[in-house]
Amino acid sequence: MAKASTTPMMEQYYEIKQQYPDAFLFYRVGDFYELFEDDAVKGAQILELTLTHRSNKSENPIPMAGVPHHAVDSYVNTLVEKGYKVAICEQLEDPRKAQGMVKRGIVQLVTPGTMMNGDPSESRDFNYLTSVVIRDKGFGLSYSDLSTGEVYATHLKKFTDVTNELLSLRTKEVVLDGLLGEQEKEFFQKANIVISEPIPLEGQHAEISYVGQNLTNNLEIAATKQLVIYLLSTQKRSLAHLQIAKSYEVSQYLQMSHTVQNNLELIASAKTGKKMGSLFWVIDHTHTAMGGRLLKQWIARPLINHDEIHYRQEMVQALLDNYFTRENIIDALKGVYDLERLTGRISFGNVNGRELLQLARSLNSVPDILQAMMDSDKEELIDFAKKIDPLTGVAELISSTIVSDPPITTTEGGLIQAGVDPQLDRYRDAMNNGKKWLADMESSEREKTGIDNLKVGYNKVFGYYIQVTNGNKDKVPLDRYTRKQTLTNAERYITPELKEHENLILEAQTKSTDLEHDIFVKLRDEIKQYIPALQNLGNQLAALDVYAGFASVAEENNYCRPSFQNEDRQIKIVAGRHPVVEKVLPAGSYIPNNLVMDDETDVYLITGPNMSGKSTYMRQFALIVIMAQIGCFVPADQASLPIFDQVFTRIGAADDLISGQSTFMVEMSEANDALQHATDHSLILFDEIGRGTATYDGMALAGAIVKYLHDKVGAKTLFATHYHELTGLEHSLAHLKNIHVGASEENGKLIFLHKILPGAADQSYGIHVAKLAGLPSAVLREANKLLKRLEAQGASELDEASQQLNLFMPVEDSAIEEKPASAVSEVKQNILDELKKIYLADKTPLEVMQLVANWQQDLKDDEKTNG
């Protein structure tokens, strides 16, 4: 709304700003984008701009800050990366030809989910915009990276499933249709995800029906339509590069929560958030940005279909067996630019001449790739090559139109080759001849006037002129020369003849520049018709890049090809290694370990001292499984695996700041997730369950969880614990086995063997580990004294702990009846009666904890009462 006593320009500004109240409005004025009012105050602080004022002489000067138009992208990116939206307001007509106020309008709304001009160093990252619709029957979810045009859609039952997808996608913005509760709103706030409202769109748009043509689920259709409408509304242009939406179900892939992906450090290090130290860091041997992005997708969504995994393995094997073929392909791939994002920029209308040449050079590399595959003796590579269209015509079209070294801009000329357009050549000839004419005129006028230093020059303000120094003014023929400008040491003149040629030259320059831009736009539009073919080619080359990378990393690190068991659930890993830890240790120093679980073994209970390698052993198995199911070879001498449907982890101890849960609550929540959703085809890694609470409570919970997993779930489970009392479960649980990480004590020093051995560990070596950590000697001496005292009293305490553990064991009626009644108090008898009626493994961990606590207190009270 316009304020009182404002100028027409500010009235226009307020009218436009009212339409975009939640965005920074970049308002074009000449060569600058200006920010006004609150936008200026806040923008100056964030962008470190100088804050000035408009209408300084008025009572209420207007805060103002500006950025140069040629540098606007960096400023916009800074704001958007901080979670803000930016509305770009352009001059829609030439100010020189405008009558009255220059017409302006919003040409693009840049939001966190639609930013395309990101940091080049992040070219292997996605920037997803996600659309979510909430209905009675569930949730529809659709997402897209605007820079590539990929669109995916799914439907989900629970909000927790939605949040897991959002966190896994690392989405920055969600277009949301539906009501949220306070807890859901808090999630978005803590996760730093911008919530945007759906935007209505008038008229018919082909992109909407095109993108959603293969979808059948109503929730997916609604979410995808909302997504496309939002993109069209914010970008305000045709988006021909948007691809047909691909419907998927989470269960079609190996399911892993966002927490599991972080715990296993699949894409980034948990400590630094950087690539180094992650699985992606080890196996990313791709040479194109699109190959790197595809690899990230594969890691996040491993396959569960045996045939699809087998096909990937065959491609990797073919490239591994053919070294020279692989190296020729890699050399050619190094010349391939990001076809997916180049195609997006062509569709978006912001591609420049240099980027079109990048496209041409990329296409020129394709024949070399095809030749390398066709020359191999592998059917897989030959068949792959036959499906690729090299699009040589597009490359030739670009190469024959754009100059070899074009300028960055497309509006100032100098980017179209000679011979492309006859009229353009005529304009250029006129300009070249005009410049020769000016040089001839300068020479002629010097001769006619006798002024040796006479110059013919040009500037943008005054146009062409004849300049004469003050010392030679008396020689100027005033009958032909008209004074145009006075300088300190010279005078500038114009003649009718010079003015006539000035008009001819400037007209040729203007028309030449405009014609060049028109030719460029025509070329860009002609390439647009090849967008689907270019996108398909980009997908094929990205996949080939990943396959070649897998072959290279397998050869470099001595990985083996895993086999899969379709009928049984046997696991056999010989000399398995952790791919990341192995990479950071000196060559040959990593100690490999076997992992063998037959059909009759579901649970490995792992004991051993801290720092001995229990967590590494568990993680390496999970990473081997994930690598195998994305088609990569694995760090082992031999690997035979079932295909897993889900991976669950409880590793590490940390509060969950997003959900507001404590460490122990996170531990119980993650444990519960596995207990509730795991199947007998799942993989579960539990590390130190129960350590976040009191000793007996924790031991009771750990025992109950192990028993439930054994009796009810049947998933392949690695369960690491410091509760040595749990090792007794091996005697009563048929599908559980004890293993431990070896350690030895020599001369009072603890030596880790990092070797997995059968059976339970003999002790925990806790004080030895504390010594390695550098605790003061006085603390260690006192700890040893207390340990000896506790060991002296240990028999009775171990008996009590054992009693606590036995509460979770199946109780036979005969065992209870055989015990003389006189030996059991009424309180103890009541507890035994409860045990006869209740199967505690059916209880949730929190319910188990409460029962144990109640029984423990009853037993203590009974002892005090009865001695």
N, C-alpha and C positions, 0 to 999 in steps of 0.2 A: 504494500500500500504506500502510495507516495506521501511524503511528509510535506507539511506546509512550506511554501516559499522555496521549492526545489526547482532545479533546472530541468528542461525537457529530458536531458540525458539521464539524470538521476531518477526522474519519474519512470523512464523506461527500465532502469536498473531495478527499482523497487518492484515493478510489475513482474519482472522475470524472477526475481529472488523469491517472491511470494509463492511461486510454483515449485520451488526447490528449497524449502526452509531447512531441511536436514543436511544440506550439502554446501560446501564452499563454492561460491560462484566466481569463476574466473571470467571477468567481463572484458572483452577485447576493446581496447582503445588505441588505435594506431599500431605501433610496434610493441605494445605492452598488453599484458593481461592485468587488470586492476582488481584488487579486493577492496571492499568498502565496509564501513560500519563494524559490526562484531567480527565478521570474517577477516577484516584487516587486522584487528587487534590480536585475535587468536592466531591467525596465519603468520603475522610478523614474529610472534613468539616461537612458533613451531619451526618456521622456515628460516629464522634468523634474518628477517628483512627489516629495512628501515621503515619505521612507521611515520608517515607524514599526515597532513590534513588537507582536505579540499574545502574551499570557501573559508579561508583563514580569517577573513575580515568579518564573517558573520558571528552571531552570538553562539551558535552551535556548529563549529567546524566538523566536517565529516572525516573520521579516520580513514586513511587510505594507505595501501601498500601495493607494489606492483612487481611483476617479473617479466623479463624479456620474452617475446613470443618464441624465439628460436631455442630457448632453454626451458620451455614450459614443462616438457615431459618429466624432467628430473624433480621439479617441484611437485607436480601432480603425484608422482610415484611416492614421494616422501609422505605426503598426506594420506594416500590410500593405504600404504603399508602400516600406518598407525591406526587404521580402522575407520578413516573418514571417507566420505563421498565427495566428488568434485564434479560440478556441472561446468562444462566448457561452453561459453557464450561467444559466438563469432559474429563478425560483421558480414551480413548476408548480401551486401551490395558494395560496389566500388564507391568509396567516400567522395571521389572526384565527380562522380555522376549522380550522386544522391541529391534529391530535392528535400530539404529539411533534415530531420533526424535520420541518421543512417539506420537502416533496418538491421536488427540483431535477433538472434535466436539461439537456443541450446542445440548444439550439434552432437553432443555426446555426454552421457553421465557415466563417469568412471567410478566404479565401486570396488571394494576389496576382492569380489569374486569375478570381476570383468576386466581387471587390469591386464594389458597385453604387453606393454613396453617395460618389462621387468629387467632386472640385473642380468647381463649375459652370463655371469657366473652361476646363475640359477637355471640355466637352460635345460637341465635334466630334472627339474622339479615341475610338478603340476600346480596349477592354480584353479581349483575347482569352485564353481558356483553350484550350490545345491538347492534344489526345490523340494519342499516337504508339504504334503497335504495331510490333514488329520481328519479322518472320518470314523464313523461308528465301527466299521469293519476292520479298521487298522490304519496303517500309514503308507502313503505312496511317497517314494523317494526317487528323484532323478537328478543327475549331476552332469556337468560339462566343463571342459577346459575350453574357453572361448578361442584361445590361440590355435588350437588344433581342430576344433569342431566336433570332437568325439562326444557322444551322448550315451549315457547308461541309465537304466531304470530298474527299480525293484519295488517289491511291496513287503512290508514287515508287520509283525503283530504287536510288538511292545515298544514303548518309548526307549527302553534300554538298548534295544536292537538299533534304533535310529541313532542314538548317541554314539554307539560303537562304530557305526558306519561313518558318522561325521568326523569322529576323532581319527579313525583309520585313514580317511581321505585327506585329513588335515585341511578341511574346508575352512575358508575365512568368512564366508557369507552364506546365509540361508534365506531363501524366499519362502515365507511360512504362511500357510493358510490354515487357520484353526486356532483354538484356544489352548493356552498353556497354563498349567498350574504354577504356583510359586516356586516349587522345587525345579520344574523344567526351566523356568526363566532364569533361575540361579545357575543352572548348568551352563546355559549359553553365555552368561556374564563371566563366569569363572573360566570358561574355555576360550574367551576372547573371540567369539563368533558373532558377527554382526547379523542382526535379524532385520530383514527388509520385508515390507508389505508387498503383496502382488500389485501390479500396475495394470489398469485396464488398457485395452488397445482397440482402436477403431479400424474398421475395414477388414478386407480379406488378405491373408498373407500365406503364400505358398509354403513357407518354411514350416508352419505349424503342422499342416497335414503331411508334409514330406517326412519330417523327423519322426512323427508318431505312427507311421503307416503300418508297422509290423507289431505294434503293441496290442495285446488283447485284454489285459487286466485293467479294470476301470481306475484303480488307484494309480497305477503307473501312467495311464493315459492322462489323468488329471495333473499329476505332478510334472510330467514332461511338457504338457501344454502351458502350464504356468511358467516353467523354466524358459521356454522359447519366447513367450510373450514378454517376459521380463528382459530378455536379451535384446529383442527387437525394440522395446520401448526405451531402454537406456542407451543403446548404441545408435538408434535412429538411422538405420541404413539396412540394405539387403544383406543377409548373412547366408550367402550361397554355399559356404563351406560347412555348414552344420550337417552332420551325418545322420543317417537313419539310426534311431535309438536302438540300442541293444539291451534286450531284457535279460536279467539274470536273477538267480536265486542264490542267497548266501550259501545254501547247502550244496550248491554245485561245485564248490571249492573246499579245500581244507580250511576249516573254520578256526580262526584265531582272533581273540579279542584285541582291542587296541593295547591293553595292558600286556598281553602275551607278546605282542610284537615289540613292545618297548623292553620287556624283561629279557627277551632273547636278542635284542639289539640288531634287528634285521636290517633296518635302513639307516639308523644313526646310533652313535654311542649314547648310552644312557647318561653318562657323566657330562659329556661336552655338547651333545646335540649335533655333532658334526659327523660327516661320513666316515672319517677314519675311526677304526675300531669296530666297525659294523660288518655284518655278512656282506652287505652291498659293496663295501670297500674292498673286500677280498675278491669277490667274483665278478666285479665290474671291469671287464676287459673290452668294453664296447668302444667304438671310435666315432660314433655319431650321437648327437643329443637325443634324437628320437629312439635310438637303441638303448640309451641309458634310462629313458623314461619307461620304455617297455619292460626292461628288466625289473624296475621298481614295481610295476604292476604284477609281474609274475611272482616276485617274492611275496607280495602282499596277498596274492590269491593262488596258492599252489593247487595243482590239479588233483582230482580224485578218480578221473577216468583213465583206466589203464592204457587204452589205445592212444589217447592223446599224449600221455607221458612217453609211451613207446615211440611215437613219431618224433618227438623232440630228441629223444636219445639217439635215434637213427641218424638224424641230421648232425648231431654233435659227433657221433662216431665217424660218420663219413668225412667230416672236416678234420677230425683228429687223425684219421688214417691217411689223409692226403695233405701233407705239409705244404707243398708248393701251391696247390690249389687254394688252400686257406690263406697263405701269405699274399697271393695275388689278389684275392678277394679283399683282404684287409687293406692292402695298399690302395685299391680303388675306393674302398669305403672312406678312407681318409680325405678324399676329395668331395665327399657328399655332405652338403649342408643340411640344415633342418628342414626337410621338405614339408613336413606337417605344418610347421609354423610359417614358412614362406607362403604356403598355400592359403593359410589363414589371413595373412597380410594382403595377399592379392585380392581375396574376397572382401576384406575389410576396406580396401581402397587406400591403404597407407604404405604400400610397397613402393620402393624407389628403384632407380636404375641399377644401382649396385646389387640390390637384392635379386633383381631379375637375372642379372649375370650369374649370381650364385646359383640360382635355379638351373640356368643353362649349363654351368660347369658340373653341377651335380648330375644332370641328365647325361652329359657327355662321359661320365664315369661308368654309367650303367652297362654299355656294351662290353667293357673290360670285365665287369663282374660276370656277365652272362657267358662270355667266352671262357673264362676260367672254370665255370661250373660245367659247361658243355664239353670241355676238354678232359674232364675227370672221368673215371670209370665207375662212378657211383650213381646208381639209378635215382637215389633220393635227390641228389644235387641236380641232375639233368631234368628231372620232373619239376623241381622247384624253378629252374631257369625258364622252362617252357611256359610257365604261368605269368612271367613278367613281361609287361609292355614297356619298352625303353622310351617311348614318346620322343623319338628323335626329331620329329617335326617341330615340337615345341622348342627344343634347344636351338634348332636352326633359325626359327622365327625370331627368337630373342637375339641370337648372335648376329643376325643380319640387320638388326634394327638399332640396337643400343651401341654407343661408342665403347671402346675398350676400357676407358677410365672415366665413367660418368660422374657428375657432381652428385652430392647427397640430395639436393632439392630437385623437384621435378617441374618447377614453375619458372626457372630463370634461364632456361635454354642450355645448350651445350651437351645434350645427351643423345640426340638422334644422328645417325650416320648420314654422310652425303650419299645421294643417289636413292634414298628411301622415298622421298616425295619431291617431284619437280618444282612445285611452288616454293617449298622450303629452300631448295637450291637457288631459285631466283632471288629470294629475299637475301640469302647469304651473299650472293653475287653482288647485289645492290649495296649491301653493307661493305663488302670488301672493296668494290669500286669506289664507293663513297669515301672510304678512308684514303684510297689512293688519290682521289680527287682533292681531298683536303691537303694532302702532302704536296700535291702539285700547286695548289692555290697558295700555300705558304711560301713555296719557292718563287712563284710568280710575283706575289705581293712584295716580297723582299727586293726583287729586281726592280719593280715599278716604283717603289717608294724610296729605295736606297737605305732602308732600315734593316741592317744585317741580323739583328736579334729579334725581329718580329716573329711572333708565334701564333699558330692557330690551335686553340685548346677547347676543352669541354668540361663542364660540371653539371650536376643534376639540377641545380637551381636555375642557372642562367643559360644553360644550353651551350651551343658553340659560339666562340668569340675570337676576335683578333686582338692580341695583347701587344702593347707598345710601351716601352719604358718612358718615364717622364722626360728623360734627356733627348728623346726623339719625337716628342709630341708635335714640334713645329714642322715635322716632315709629313704628318698625317694629311692625306687628301680629304678634307672635310666634305667635299662635294659627293664623295662616295661612301665615306665612313660615318656611322652614327654612334655617338657615345652610348655605351650600355652599362658600364660599371667603373667606378673610380676606386683604385687601390692606393696604398701608401706610396708605392714607388712606380706605379704604372697605371695606364688607362686601358679599358677594354672596349672594343668596338664591334659593330655588326654591319654587314653589307647586305643588300637585297639578294645578291647572288648566294652568299653564305646562308642566309635564312632559308632560301628555297631548298638548298641541298640538306640543311639540317632537318627540315620536315621530311624529306625523302628517306634520310638515314634512320631517323627515329621511328618513322612509320614502319620501315623494314625491320628494325630491331624488335618493336612491339609485336608486329604480326608474326615474325619468326619465332619469338618466344611462345606466343599463344599457340601457334601451329605445332611446335614441338610438343607442347603439353597435350594438345589434342591427339597427336599421333601416339604418344605414350599411353594415354587413357584408352585409346582404341586397341593398342597392343595388350594392355592389361585386361580389357574386357574380352578380348579374343582368347586369352589364356584361361579365363574363368570357366569356359566350357569344358576344360580338361580337369577341373578341380576333382571330381570323383576319381578319375584315373590317377591323378597325382597323389591323392590320399591313399589309394590302394597300393601304389608303388612305394610310398613312404612306409606303409605298414609292412610290406614284404621285405624291404631293405632293413628295417628296424629288427625284424625277426632274424634275418640272416646275420645281422651284426651281433645279436645275442648268441646265436648258435656258434659263430666263429669265436666269440669271447669265451664261451663255455669250453670249447675245444682247447683254446690257448691256456686257460687256467688249469684245465685237467692235465695238460702236458707239463706245464711249469711246476705244478705242485704234486704231481704223481697221484692224481685222483683215480678212483676206479669206477666202472659203470655198475650201478646197483641193479639187482634183479628184484622182481616183485612176485610175491606168492598170492595167487588168486584164491586158493582154497583154504589155506590155513593161516594162522596168526604167528608163525614162527619168525623169530628175529635172529639173525646171525651177522654180527659185525666183527670182522677180524682186523685188529690193529687200527681201530678208529682214532681219529684225531679231531681236535677242536680247530676249525679252519682259521679263526681269528687269532687265537692264542698261539697257534703254531707259527703264524705269520710274524708275530712281534718278537718271538723268542729267537735266539741264535739258531742257525740252520742245524737240524739234527738233534736238538736238545729236548724237543717235546717227546714225552713218554706216551706211546700209544696204548690203548686198552681195548680188550674185546668186550662185546656185549652179546650174550646169547640167552634167549628166552624161548623155550619151546611152548607147545600148545598148553602144557600143564602149568606153566609159570606165568602169573599175571603181575605179581608185585615183587620188586626188589627192594628190600629194606637195607639202606646204606648207612653204615656207621663209620666213624673215623674222626680224627682231630680236625679242628678248624684249620683252614689254609692247606689242607692235604689234597684237595682236588675234587671233593664230592660234587660241588656245584658245577665245576668245569666238565666233569664226566656226564652229568645230567644234561647240561646245555649242549654239549657236543652231540649227544644222541638226537636231541630235538632239531639241531641245525642240519644234521645228516638227513633226517627225515624230510625236512623242508626242502633242502637242496635236491634230494632225490625226486620229490614230487613236483618240482618246477622243471625237471628234465636235465638238471646239471649232474655231472659226475661228483662223487663224494670223497672226502678225505679218509680213506681206509684202504686196506689191501683187498678186502672182500666185503660185500654188503648184500644181504638178502633180507627183504623187508615186506611186511604187509602194507597195504595202502590205508593210511589213517584218515578218518573223517574229521577229527577235531584235535586240537592241542590245547591243553590247559596247563597253566603254571602258577605256582606260588613260590616266587623266588625273591629274596631280598626283603628288607624291612623299611617301609617308608609310609608316611601319611599320604592320603589321597586328597590333595588340596581342592580338586575340582568337585568331588562329592562331599568334602568336608568330613571324611572319616579318619579315625585314628589308625595307627599302625595295626593294632590287633583287630579292629573292625575290618580293615582292608584284608587282612589275612583270612578272617572267617568268611568274608564275602567272596573272595576268590576261591576258597575251598568249597563253599556252598555252590558256586557256579559249576564246578566240576562234578560235585555229588549229584546235582539236579539234572545236568544236561549231558554228561559223558555217556558214551555207549561202549560196548565191548570192542569197538573198532577205533577207540580214541586213545590218545597218549596223554598221560598225566605226569607232571613233574612237581612234586611237593618237597620243598626244602625247609626243614626246621619248623614244621607246623606245631603250634602250641607254645612257642618260645615267648610269645608276647604277653603271657599271663603267669600266674603262680605255678610252681613246679608241678604239683599234683593235678591241678586243673588242666594244665597244658598236656601232661602225660595222658590223662584220661581222654581228653579230646583227640589227641594224636592216635591213641589206641582205637577209639571208636571210629575215627575216620578211616584208618587202615582196614578195620574189619568190614566197614560198610562198602569200601571199594572192592574188597575181596569177595564179599558175599553177594552184593547187589549189583555192582557195576561191571566188574570183569574187564576193565580197561587195562592196557599195559601201563604199569605205574612204576616210577622210580621215586622212592620215598626216603629222603635223607633225614636223619634225626640224631640228636645227642642223647635221647632217652634210651640208654642201653637196656632198660627193663623191657622195651618193646621187642627186643630180639627173641624173647621167649615165644612170641606169636608164631614163630616158624614151626613149633611143635603142634599147634592146633589148627593152623590155617594151611590147607593142603597146597594152595597155589602161591604161597609166599616163600621166598628164600632170602636169607641174609647174605649180604656181601659187605666188604669193608675196604677202605683205602689204607694200604699198608703204611706203617710208620715204625721206626725203631729208635731206641734210646741208647746212645753210646757216650759214656763218660759224662752223663747228666745232660747231654744235648739231644734235642729231638731232630731226627732226620726223616724227612718226608720221602716216601718211596714213589708216590704218585701212581701206584699200581693197584688196580682193583683185584681183590682176592676173595675167595669164598669164605663164608662164615662171618661172625660178628667181630667187631673190634674189641680188644681186651681192656682198653681204657680210653679216656677222652683227651689226655695230655693238655688239659686246659692251662695249667700253670706254665708248662713249657712254651705254649704259644704266647702267653703273656710275657714271658721272658724275651721271646723273639721280637715282640712289639716294643721292647725297651722300657717296661715298667721299672720303677725304682727297686733296688735290691731289698730295701727294707720291706716293701710291700710283698715281694716274692717270698722272703723269709717268713713273714707273718702268715702268708697263704699256705705255705708248706706245713707250718705248725698246726693251723686249723684243719688242714686236710688230714693230718695224722690223727688228730683228735676225733674227727668225724669218722675216719676209717675204723678207729677203735670202737665207736658206737654203731658202726655201720650195719651190723647184722640185723639188729632190731628194726632199724629204719628201712633197710632193704626189704625186710619181711612186710613192713607196712606198705611200702611202695608196691610190692608184689600183690598184696591184697587189693590195693586200689586197681591195679591192672586187671586182676582176675575178675573184677566186676564186669568187665566187657567180654568175658569169655562165655560161651554157651554153658549153661548150668544144667547138668543132668539131674533129673528128679532123684535118681538112686543115690547120687552123691550127697544130696541134702538129707535124704532119709536115713542114710547110714550113719550120719553124725549123731552122737548121743545128744538127746535133748538137753541134758544137764550142762553141756559144754557151750550152748548157744543162749545168749541173753535174749530177752523179749525184743529189744531194739534190733539186734542183729537178725533175729528170726523174721522180723517185719521186712527188713531189707531183702533177705533171701526170698521172702514171699513175693515181693515186688518183682524181683528178678525172674521168678518163675512165670510171671504173667506178661512181662514187658520185654520186647526185643529192642534193645536200646539203639541198635544200629539203624533203626528206622527213624530215630529222632534226629532233629537238626543239631548241629554242633552246639549252638547256644542252649538248647534244651538239655543236651547231655551234660554240659558244663554245670547247669543249675542243679541237675539231679545229683551229680557227683558231689557238688558243694554241700547239698543238703545231707546226703549220706555221711559225708566226712564229719560234718558238725554233729550229727546224731551219734556217731561212733565216739567222738571225743567227749560229748556230754555223758554218754553211757559209761565210759571209762572213769570219769570223775565221780560218777554216782556209785558205781559198783566196784571201783578200785581195780 
